[in-house]
Amino acid sequence: MKDRQYGPAGASGYAADALGFSEAAFTLLRDLIARRVGIHFSDDKRDLLGDKLADLLASLGMTSYLDYYYLLRYDTAAEEHWSELADRLAVPETYFWRQPEQILALADVVAPRVFAAHPTVPLRIWSAACCSGEEPISIMIALAEAGLLHRHPITMLASDASEAMLERARRGVYGERSFRALPSDLRERYFQPEGARWRVDPRVHESIRWTRANLVDHDVVRELAAVDVVFCRNVLIYFSDDTVRQVARSIAEGLPDDGYLFLGASESLTRLATDFELAEIGGAFVYQKATGALRRSGSTAVEGSRVLPRGRG
């Protein structure tokens, strides 16, 4: 089979390079995926991307990666195929109590600080790229353990680009692999056994609102980031520097002054020009949206935080 050309006018024809993942097809697909969902595949990840797409091509009866590019680019059903692609590109490596220092810093320091300043206003949290839900559930468990979950108003929004991951999160049932870092006493308190798996306590699970969101959609991110705290962990490592700057800009436009942004341990904004300053709060690294005074003075506007110089984190 040769490459069928899907054009804006719906014309079809055939070109060379029928089999294999050519450099040209890789570049077209790699750049299109980066623009649409943010994930960047460097030149040495050509085989990895090809492997991820192979089953999708087979299910569509295609043997050409260029066919698939034109389908995503021009087909009237492209949105459906983008949803399937987002599911395929999802990285389901997550578990409860991952990098708990940040979660505990939220529960022990940030949340009490916000409640002290605004006792009748809900603490608003957004868990971006939540995958199958372990992160937002861990956050709510930590807030419950701190005695805050049902004593103060809290809203938790959790999003992911993959509808398949969100369906798993909405079910709230997890296998042993998800519990490899969660203390056993917390599993006993917040989960009920269900066969060989465990179901999260409805009082925790039902307090989370799940929605699909694409982190490279500026307007969507800016709207969702109108919260006090954003967790956007272990996803920016898959983005190019330009896309990271774009996402950081969108989050900064939504966050209020001195809002908090938690990133993964392998992620950093300090080498990029953004509207965030790295601080140490409660023994964890966190980014705060910098006010004009914070940028000029190099000191934090929030008591108890220590702003770190660029180059750390």
C-alpha positions, 0 to 999 in steps of 0.5 A: 500500500502506498501513502494516500494523500489526505488534503484540505479538499479531500483529494486522494492519491498515492506517493512513495515511502509506503512502508517503514517510518521514514524520517519525513513522516516521523518529523511531520508526526512528531511536530504535529503531536508536539503542537497538539498535545505537548509531548516531544519526541527527540530524534532518537525516539523515532522507533519509540513513537513508531511502536506507539503508533503501530497498533493504531495504524493497524486498527485503521487498516493503514501501513503508512505513517503518512496516511496517519499524519494526513488523517490527524491533520485533515480528516473530519473525524480527526478529533476522535483519532486524537482522543485515541492517540492521547490514550496511547501516548499516556504514561501510566507510571504513577502511584499513591504517595509519590514524592510525598514531601510536596503533598505533606507541604501542602497539607501541613503548611500551604493549606493552613496558611491559605485558610488562615488568610481566607477562612470562609473561601474554599482552598482550590487545587488543580491536579493537572495530568492526573493520569489514573487518579493516584495523585489527587487522591493522595492529596485528599488523603493528606488533607484528611489526615491533617484534619482539614478535608471536612473541616474547611471548604476544599475543591479538587479538580483533576484532569488528564488528556487521556479519557482512558486514564480518566475512566480508570480514575473515575472508577476508583479501584486500584491494584497492588502496584498503585500502593507500593509507596502508600503507608499500610495504615493509610490504605486500611483507613481510606480503601476497602478491599474489592476482590484482589483490588482496593476501592477508594473511600467514597468520602475522598473519591466523591470530593474530586471532580474529573475532567479532560484537559490538554495542557497546551490549550492556552485558554483551557489551562488559564481557566483551570489554573484559577486556583490556589495550588496547581500540581503539574508533576511528572509531565513537563519532562516529556515537553520541549522547552518552548512548550514548557514555557507556554504551559508555565505562561498559561498557568501563571495567567490563571493563578492569583499572585503568590499562587503555588505550583508543584512540579515533579522532582525531575522538572525545573523552571529555573533555567527558563524565563517564567513568572515563577520563583522557586521556594522551599516550603515545609521541606519541599520545593515549590514554585510561587507566582512572583509578584512585581515586588518579589521579582525586584527584591528577590525575597518572598512575600509569604512568611515562612517561605524561602525563595531560592536563587535561579539555578536550583531545582 
